[in-house]
Amino acid sequence: MDLQIDMITEQEITKLLEMQKMITDKMGIDTSQDRELPKMLQRVDADKIEESLEKQF
């Protein structure tokens, strides 16, 4: 159950970051120097996490 909640939270936070990025782009704010942002904007692959957890157990 906790994993499901965490995955939903991750999706929601990623969506918020995408929306914030669109706003900063529209305002002309340069975020190209932020090395972490592109990684943070990538969606988490739930299938890969599930496979990894299954291998651990």
N, C-alpha and C positions, 0 to 999 in steps of 0.2 A: 504494500500500500504506500509506504514512504517513497519508494522509487517512482511510482506513478505520479505522486504529488510533485516530486522533484523534477520529473520530466515535463510536466505541465508548466511548472514555474519557469523552467529553462526556456521553453517555447515562448512564454509570455514576455520574459525579459529580453529575449532576442528580438521579438517583434517591437518592443519599445525602443530598443537600440536602432533598429531599422528606421523607425519613424523619426527618431531624433536625428539620425544621419541625413534623412531627406530634408529635414528642417534646416540643418546647418549648411547643407549644399545649396538650398534655395536662398539662404542668407549670405552666401558667398564666403562662408567660414572654411578655411583650409584645414582639413583633418589628415592630410597625407603624411604628416610626421608621426602620427599615432600608430605605432607598430602593433599594438594589441588590438585595436579596433577591428581590423579585417578578420582576425581569429574569432573575436567575440561575435561578429555578425554571421558566422557560419552556424548553420543549424546542426544540432546534435543528432547523430544517427542512432535512433533508439534500437534498431536491429543489431547494430554492432555492440552496443552496451549489453543487450540481452545475451548475445552470443558469448561475450567475454565473461559475464557472470555465470553462465551455464558451464563454461569450462573450468571456472574456479571451484565449482561445487561438484 
